Structures are given as structure tokens and as C-alpha cells.
């Protein structure tokens, strides 16, 4: 093989990612088989988790699907997990996959109405603190009745809409220039560069408040997060009972989370507090007025139909008419039918955002299969169950939180709730103690997991979305910006759990 061809292969490997990153992935792939020969699958499993988290942390250098996928393939080849178990984990989370495939695409067809609504809010609420509070509060309330991924998709759609409008103007283009590439800062005029960066800071803080809000609300109800349904089923709790059982922990956490939001905006620490530049406000206002002026009756009809279908979506999710993904498909059918979207390529654009992440999630399930087959979490689970029953709720909360921050909270919740249910059925614990442990499992998998993007699917979706590179929202920046919330949620949640009556 010629040296030129060899160089071409090297250049093609992971594309335009930095050389140091490509070399790191190669080292990972070479080191794992060697490590397996001199140690145990248990050790290699934990190393694999660390490597996969590294690929997530470097998501802005290279989309994690490729390097993470290579690591997952190697794990299967090395026998750390079987294809059957990967399939089992994927099927077990099929509702989440359906949600990503269809609900996110459904939100895409609702973007005109969402952008119209949020533009009005953004332009009429001058106080950044009030605006941040509204985003956090709205994210929480919506997530309690809808789904955190759905709400996050809404936030992403709105933020991309705002950013693209200003980026066009900052590049000397018209509001409605559909050909403009809003990801290319080389097009931005020099005098607008500083303002654009301030706008990025503004959007980052707003999105993070909203994203944390989805965690604050998602923990409170049976439909807030995928694992909540599983936990409620094992406990035999319906919607109202689930809410009431969790309330002694979740309501103080909700209030303290909102207070944390206000304090962060007032103190302007860790990337919060950035104001909307006045020049950007003027651009968005002018764009809104231009849209109002040029809006046709057909466009007005689209906005009305999107608003009506949005209400249908809320009721469908709140009353759980069907699995969330199927509701998303229903929304796609209704929105495209009543908005005149009838060509295949028009519909295909809606799936561009969700499908790469869906593929990444399946790769993540391969890592979860490794965790399951190698029993990586078993020592922690056995250690907690062997402790004094009086201290178990608090320890369960912290142990669940730690594992959820580095793994998938759905998987962690599944493992723990099955172990606890088995303990109840065998007579090891009584029903009252079981109920306390269930509360600890639910809050533990939902609250501390905001510490890292891989802790919650909604956070991971945000990190790997088209929005993240636009506003320079990296893995470590998300960790740093979530840190105050993480501390507050852990402390308040822990106090609530250990003081359960």
C-alpha cells in the first residue's frame, strides 16, 4: 500500500477531528484488548465507560456516534456484551427511541408557532431574571405533564430560530435568507462579532435554565421521565399517588431549584447573567414586525392549526392516550396534513435532528449491556442493601445519583427497583420501607443526574443537538453551568429523603 493511500486512510479516519483526538481513540481501541488479557472484564468494563464518557465530553470535536460506536463494537467483539443483550436493552427502551424518532420531528413542524410565541415572550419580558425564571418554571411544568425530551426539543427549536435570525443580519443578509449558513461565523461582519458572542452567552444561560427545569418537573410525576413509569408500575402507584408520594422531596427541590435560578442570574456566576444585547433585541423586534407585516392568510391559518394541534399534544401526553412516540407520529400526521407538507423531502428534513441521536442512544445501550453483563454496578447495589435499613433511603439516593450521573438513569432505576421489589416479595423488607426506597430510587435517578450530560437523555440530546455548537455549549461547560443546580438538588433531595415519615 502506497504512503499516499495510507495517509488518505488516516485523514479519512474520524474526518476533520483533531489529530490528538483521533490518536486517543486509536490508543483506546488498542489498549482495551491488551487490558483484557492482563486484567478482568470487570475492569475493562469500567475503563470502557470512562472512554465512552470521554467521547461524549468531546462531542464538539467529533460527534460521539462514530468513536463511541467503535468502542461499543470492540466491546462486543471482546465478549464484554452480546448482540442479543444489546438488542434486549434497545427493545426495553423502545418507547424512548419512538419518542426521539417521531416526537422531535413533530416539534419541527410546530416551529413557526413556537418561534412566534417565544419571540413575543422574549421581546416583552425585559428582565433577564424574570425571563430565566419563566424558562426554568415552564420547563418544569411542561416536563411534569409531557416529557423532558419533548420540552428540550422545543427549547432547541426556539433557540436555533432566534440565533439564525440574528446571525443572518450580523452577516449582512436579509431576515428571510433561507440559503444562509448560520453555523459559519466567517460570514459575520467584524463589528457584530462581539455582540454575537454576548448573544451566545445569553442563549446558553437561558437554555441551561430550561434544561434543568425539565429535571425539576420530570421527577414529580409518573409521566415525567421514562423510568418513572417503570418505578410506578413496580410500586403499584397511579398518577395522583405517585405525585403525592414524591411531593415531600420533589416540592422543596422544585422551589429551591427556582430560587437557585434567580440567584444565579443575580450573581452572574459560572456563565449566567448575560443580558440580551439591545442591538439583537432590535433585530428580533424588526424581524417580528416584518413577519407580521408580510404574514399571509395561509400563514395565519398555519399558526392557528399548529396552536390547536399543540393543545391536542398537551392533552394526549397529559392523559397518556398512547405511548409518547405514537403520539408524536400522530402530531406529524396532523401538522403535515393541515400545513400542506406533502412532499417526501419536506418531511425528511424533520428527522435530520433526531435520527443521529437515536443511533447514538442505541450505541449507549450497547454500553449499558456491558454494564449489565459484567455486573459493574452490583458491588454498589449489594453494599447498599447490606446497610442498616434506617440509613438505606439516603444511601440509595446518593448511590443512584452517582451511578445515574455516569450511566443511564433508566438503566440504574430498572436495576434498583427490581432488586428492591425482589426484597419486598421475599419478605426481606416491609411495605413501608419499600415505599421509602422507591421514593429514594426515583429522586436519586432524576435529580443528581443533572451533574453530567450523559446522566439524562434530555441533556445528552441538548449536547449533541445542532444548537450546541452554535452557542458553544460543550460537555464541560454544561457540567460547570449545572454545578450549582447539582449541589442544590442533591442537598435538598437528600434532606427530603432521609426525613421521610
N, C-alpha and C positions, 0 to 999 in steps of 0.2 A: 504494500500500500504506500503510495507516494506521500511525502511530507505535506504536500499541499492539501491532499484529500484528508489526511489526519487532522490538519488544522481546521478544515471545514467542519469535520465532525465535532471537534472541540468547541468551535464557535457556535454550532447549532445547539449544543447541549445547554438547555435552560436559557437559550436565546440571549437577550441583552442584559441579563442579570450580571452583577459584578463578578470579576474573576475569583475574588476571595470567597464569595458565596458559593459559586459552582464547585470550587475546590473543597469547601467544607462539606457539601453534600456528598461528594465523591469519597471523602475520608469517612463519613458516616457509613456509607454503603460497604466500604472495605473493612471497616473496624468491626461491624456487627457480627459477621461470621467468625472472625478471629476471637472476639469476646465470647461467643457461644462455645467455642472449643475449650476455652480455659476457665469458663465460669458456668453459671446455670441459666436456664431460660428465664427464671425469675428476675435475675439481674439484668439480662438483655432486654426483658420487657420494660423495666423501669427506664433503662437507657433509651429505648425506642420512644417512650412517652416524652422524655426530655428533648429528643431530637425533633419529634413532631411539633412540640410547643415552639421550638426554635423556628421551624418553617412558618408557623403562624405569626410569630413575632416579627419575622422579616417579610410579611405579606406585601409590603410596598416595594420590596426588591424583586420579588418573584411571587406570583400567585401560588398559594400553598398546594394546590391540586397536584402539580407536577412533582415537586420534591417530596411532598407528603405521600403521594401515590407511589413513588418509587420505594420509599421506606416501608409502606404497607405491603407492597408486592414482595419485597425482600423478606418481611416477617412471615408471610405465608409460605414462601419457598423454604425458609429455615424451619418451618414447622411450629412457629410460635402461635399460629392460629390456622384453622382450616377454612377453606372456601365455604363449607356448609355453615360454619358458625358466623362468618361474615354475612352470609345470606340471612341467617336467623336474626342477627342483630338489625339488619336492614328491614326485614319484614316486621319486626317488633316495633320499629319506628316508622312504619309506612304512613301513618297519619301525618307525621311531620313532613315527610317527603311530598305527599299530596298537597299539603299546605303550601310548601315552597313552590311547587310547580304551578299551582293554579291561583292561590290567593295573591301572591306577589304580582302575577300577571294581571289579575283582576284590578288591583290597585293602580296599575299602569294606565288602564283605560278610564280611571277616575281622576287622573292627574289634573285635568282642566278645572274641575270643581274644587279640588283640594288646594290648588295653587291660588285660585280666586279667593277662597275662604281664608287661607293663611296669610295672603297678601293684605287683606283687609285688617286682620289682627295685627300684623307686623307694622303696618303704617299708622294704625290708630292708637296703638299702645306705645307711648314714648319711653316709658320707664323700662330699662333692661331688666331690672329686678322683678318687676311685675310680669314681664314677658317670660322670663325664665321660670318663674313660679307657675305661670299658666301652662307652659310646655311640660314641666315636670308633673303637675297636677293632672293635666289632660292625659299624658302618657299613662299615669297610674290608673285613672278611672277607666279609660278605654281598655287597658290590658286586663282589668278585672273582669270585664264582660266579653271582650273579644279575644285577642291572642297577642302576645308580645311581639311575635314576628310580623304579624299584620300591621300593628301600630308602628313598628320600626320601619316597615316598608313605606308607610305613609310619610314618616319623618324624612326618609331618604328622598322620596319623590319630591317633596316640597323644597327641601334644601337644594337639591340639584336644579330645580326650577329657578329659585332665587339666584343661585350662583351663575347659571348660564345667562340670565338676563343681564346682570351687571358685567359679566366677562365680555359679552358682545359689545356693549357700549364702551368699556375700558379699552377694547381693541379697535375702536373707531368704526364699529359696524352698527347696523340698524337693529332695533329690538327683535324684529322677526326674521333675522338672517338664519334660515334653517341649515345652511351649509357651514356655519361657523363651528370650529373645533374648540369648545370651551375647556379642554384639557391642556391646551398648548399656550403656556404663558409667554412664549416668544412673540405672540401676536399682540400682547398687551402693550399699550403705549407707556413710555417710561414714566411720565408724570402720574400715571394711575397705579403704578406697581405697589407703592406703599399703602394706598387705600385698599387695594385688593387684598393685601396681606392682613390688614385690620379686619376686613370683612370675613376673611377665612377664620380668624380668631373668634369673631362674633358667632359665626355659624357653628364652629366646633363646640363652644360652650353651650350653645342652645341645644344642639343635638345630644350632647352628653347628659344634660339635664333631662331631656325627654327619654333617652335610653334608660337611665337609672329609674325614671318614673315607671317604665314598663315592669321593672323588677319589684318596685314598691306595690304596684297594683296586682301583678301576676301572682304573688304569693297568697293573696287574700281569698281567692275563690276557686272553686272546683274546675273552672274552665280557663283559669288564668295562664297556666303552664301545662305542657303535655303530661308531666309526671304527676300533677295534682289529680288528674282523672284516675290514674292507677292507684295512688295513695287512697283516694276516697273510696274506690271500689273495694280495696282490701279492708278498709275500716268500716265499710257499710254506711258511709255518710252521704246524704243528699246535699243539694246546693246550700240551703239555709244552715243546716247543721255544720257543714264544713266551714262556712264563713264564721259562725258563732264560736266554734271550737278554736279557730285560729285567731280570732279577734283580740284576745288578751295579749298576744305577741305582735300581731300584724298592725293593729291600730296605733299603738305607741311608735312602732317603727315607721309607719306612714307619716305621722305627724312630725317626728324628729327628722325624717328624710326631707320633708318640705322646709323645715327650719334650716337644715344644712344647706339647702339650695339657696335660700335667702342670704345666709351668712357668707357663702362662697362668692356671691355676686357683690356683696357689700365690701368684703375684704379684698377681692380681686386677686386671690392666690391661685397657684397651680393652673394658670391658663384661663381662669374665669374672669368675668367682669368687663370684657371687651365690649365697647359700645358700637352700635350701628353707625358707620360714618355718614355724615349728613349728605355728602355727595352721592352715596349709594342710596340713601333714602329718597333723594330727589330723582334718581334714575328709576327706582322701583315705582315711585309715585307717577312719574311720567309714563312709564310702561303701562301701569294700571289704567291711567286716563286714556292712553292710546287704544288699549284693548276695549275700554268702554265705548269709545267713540266709533271704533270700527266693527264692533260686535254685531253680527247679523242675527236675524231671527232664528236661523238654523243653529247658530252657536248658542243662543239663549236657550233654545229647546234642548240642546245637548247638556248644558249646565243643569237645567231642571231635571232632566232624566237621570243624570248622574247623582244628583242630590236625593232623588226618590229611591234610586237603587242603593245608595249609601245607607238610607234608613232601613231598607229591606235587609241589607247586610248586618246591621246592628242587631235587629230583631232575630235574624236567623242564627247569629252566633250566641246572642244572649240566652236564647231559649233552646239552643243546641238542636236545631231542626235536623241536622245531619253532620257527619264528620266535617271538620273545618275545610279540608281540601275540596270536598264535593261542593260545599257552599261557595268556595272560590270559583269552581268551574261554572256554577250557576250564575255567578256575578259576571264572569267573562261572556257567557251566552247573552245575558240581558244587556250588558253595556254595549257589546259589539252590534247586537241586533237593533237597538234603539239609537245608536250613534252612527249607523251607516258604515261600519267597518266590516267589509265583506270579502276583502282580498286576502289571500293566504300570507303574502309578505307583510301586510299591515299587522296581522295578528302575530306573526313570528317575532316582531320587534319586542313584544311584551315579555317574551320568555328569555331574552338575552341576559337579563339581570339575575334571574333566579336559577337557571339551569347549571351554570358553572358552580354556584354554591351548593346546589343539590348534589352534584358529583363529588364535591369536596366533603360533604356530610357523609356520603357513603364511604369515602376513604376513612373518615373519622370513625365510622362504625367498625371498620377493619381494625383500627387501633383498640377500640372498645372490646372487640373479640379477643384480642391479645390479653387485655386486662382480665377478661372473663376466663379464658382457658388457662392462663398462668396463675390465676388466683392472686393477682397483685394486691388487691385490697383486703384479702382475707385476714391477714395479721391484724389490721386495724379493726375490722369488724369483730373478730374474736376477742381482741383486747377490750373493746368497749363492752361487749356482752358479759365479760367476766368481772366487770367492776361492780361496786356497790350499787344496788338498784336506785338508791336515793340520788346518786350523782350521775346516773346514766343519761337523763334528758339533756343536761348541759353538755356532757361529753359527746353525745350523739349529735347535737347541734354543731359543735366545733369540728368533730371528725367528718361529718357530712360536708360542712363548709370547705374544709381543706381539700377533700377529695374532689368535690364539685368544681373547685377553682382550677384544678389541673386536668380534670376529665370532663365527662358529660354528666350534667346533673340528672338527666333522665335515667342514665345507667346507674348512677350512685343511688338514687331513690329506689329504683327497682330492686337492687341488691339488698338494701337495708330493710325495705318494707316487707320483702319476702322472708328475711331472716326473723324479723320481729313477729310477723304473722305466724311463722312456724313455732316460735317460742310461746305464743299465746295458745295455739292449738295443742301444744304438748303439755300445757299446764305450768311451764317454767315461770310465767308472769301472769298477773291477773288483768282483767279488762281495764281497770283504772290506770294501771301502769302502762298498758299497751296504748291507751289514748294519748298519754303524755309523750310517749316515744314517737307516735305518729306525728304529733304536732312538731316535735323536735326535728324529725326527718324532713317534713315539708318545709319548715322555715330554714333549716340548715342547708338544704339543697338549693333554695331560692335566693337567700339573702347574701351570705358571704361569697357566693359565686360571682358577684359583680366585680370581684377583685381583678379578674382577668377576662379578656375577650373570649377565651375558649371555655369559660365557665357557663355561659348561657348562649344558646343558639342565636338569640336576637343580637347579642353583642358581636358574635363571630360574623353574623350576616352583615352588620354595620361595618366591621373592619375590612371585609372582603368585597364590599359594595363599590359601585362606581363613584360614590360620594367621597370615600375615604381619601384617595389620592388627590381629589380636587381641593380638599380643605386640610391636607397634610395631617390626617388623623392616623398615626401609626399605632402599633401594638403598645409600645412603651408609653406613648402619650395617653392612650386610653387608660392604661394601668395607673399612671400618675394622676390623671383627672378623676378617676373613680376612687382614688385612695381615701379622700375624706368621707365619701359616702360609705365605703367599705368599713371604715373604722366605726362610724356611727351605727350602721346596720348590724354589725357584729356585736357591739357592746349592748345596744338596746335590745336586740333579739335575744342575746344570751341571758340578760337580766329577766326578760319576759319568760323565757323557757324555764329557768331554774326556780321561778316563783309561781309556776302553775299550781293552781289549787288542787 
